[in-house]
Amino acid sequence: MLSVCAGFMALHAAADGPLLDADTFEVAQDETHVVTVAYTLNAPAIVTAAFCTNGVEVSGIGVRSVSGDINRILQSGNHEFRWYPQSDAPVGVSVTNGAVKLTAWPLNSPHLFMAVNLALPEGTDNLRFYPSEEALPYPVTDDRFKTDWLLMKRLYAAGREWRMGSPAVEAGRESPYKNNSVNTISEECHLVTLTNDYYMGVYEVTQWQIRLVTGQTKGTCRDLRCAANSVSPNDLRGNMAAGGAQDWPSKGHSVDSSSVIGRFRSITGDRVLFDLPTEAQWEFMARADSPYRYGIQDESDVASTNVAWNAKWPGNEGGQNGYAHIVGLLQPNAWGFYDTLGNVGEWCLDWREAKSSGDAEIEPCGPTTGSIRVARGGGYYWGAANTRCSSRQFGWAPDQRRDNHGFRLWAACEIK
């Protein structure tokens, strides 16, 4: 990627590199304070903008109110966009002494946030990319990201070694939910290294979003902002039975074009490779670099429903039960992902059958065969112990629909 800065009134810039042509970079501000930025790309790229002074980005001021060639995939050639800074600057902050910073991101390494406008027709220019939360067109918690827009956040995971699973002494390994003989199945603590960055949905996919993409409602709640549920792995990807056309890991990221995830891919013109996450990718997101069993230090939050919708079982006196909830009502984890604990269990790609011992793994993809696909994160129906980041308590055959199971989308960082 390459960044260049230019003062609003100075009309100068100094930078070089393969994507942005600094010699053609111009910035002008008119008497109404509207900033016009013109630039040339030497190759296809995703271009984002930030406000800075002395070359340093200013937090709290996002280049949000814009029009034209910004925050999207662009071809090589001349481009221009307009920024309306008076709409974005906090009260009392002057933006006339600042600068605008452009960054061109290669298509195989886009920026922090990716948003898809699901309300636009299939194959249209509906992908947007943003360098920060401040640059998003709406606040993260806005209902538009639970309805017409799908918001994804990048996880910088490549080369990171971390601890997956739980130690034998972790409280909750023996679940208080009945006498399930597979409660402790393969939670062995072991080191994992992921090889690629990836995107994960900031929220679980909602009933509204599935209806926009597929024309069908997948769920049991009247409020369509609730997490989608009553979907099976086969609904989501195609035939995920052992040896099936969409079996993971043998068939890789192949999905049926008519499946739910196939339709999500189509809505972007197949530019984004959506799928379910592997268990390792899911747990890396849920833990958010935390050593604690729920990914948070204050476990009282789990019982008080500050962070998790879960049920009242012996040993767990807090939580809510009975139905899936509107996504994003509780506090996110440390990396800004909502409902990683509870609400609905989230389908993953892996077979749930016993995994290997505690040996270190690189980009694990789970057992090579099995009969049960795993769901992570617990759910509104299960006790708090089942929402632990390492819990593999629940899973079902690939054709099973459960009203307490939904999903969160994963996406590759490389955009086609």
C-alpha angles and dihedrals in degrees: 000000000000130000129197130182131204131178116244094241102021097069095207139118138170121203142110137199143113100286113038120045102217093192091068097042110119133171127189133174121202130209091273090056093247109149119217118196122193123186144154128233120209093198138009111291147148111254124203132174136216135184116243144168122208088359093301121116114241115228117223095033113089125185088236108134099069141135132194132026104002138105093019144086110282134184124230116283140062121336140175139189138176129228124199100204097177087069093053106038119095116247112281096019118119115215097183092087095053137083138231118239120205122199123190113205122197114239091247092058112036126175135276101282129038119189127189121201100219092184093068120088118271115278096016125126093281103137121099131178128201132191097213144007089257090059095055113112090236134020113277091248094052113125090235088076088056095048125020097013131057112211120202128182127205121241114208095216106139111125094359116141114204142157116267123188129019137284116252091250096054111129112243097032086115097057119221088222107107121287105308109170092208097053094114097040112153104326091140111154111245141151119263131189119198117207103202140042115238144177126250128188113262085218136027109264110270132221089247092056094049091049091052092051102037105020089237132101114232108192149056102242127098093218106074091206087075120105112275112252142167090063124130128211087252090055089051101045113004128253104003096167116124106286092009123141091261099033114150128250097008095057096036117207095345112137133175109260090227094052122101093259091042088058092049088054091049093052088065093046087256090292092125123057102218122183143137116286124250115247090256092052091047095049093046088056094044096048094048091198092307124138092205122105094240095034090251132084098220103067092181086079090066092057095042093053093241089128109006140049104211139145137261109256128151108292094024115080098173138062139067130270145184106063147023114272137222106277121249100023094120131056118290124233122261092279096050102259117138131218096009085142116056130327096100130356109250120229116232130192097245129099110243096223118119113297129212123287124273095295118137115264136200116215093336117207099187132244117341094234142007146131103250129060115214127239121201137204101041115245147229090289097052135073124260093258088065091058093063112126092244099043116128092173100131141046140134142200112289093254095052120112116202125187090219095051126084135142148245119218124243121198135188115245094229111092117204 
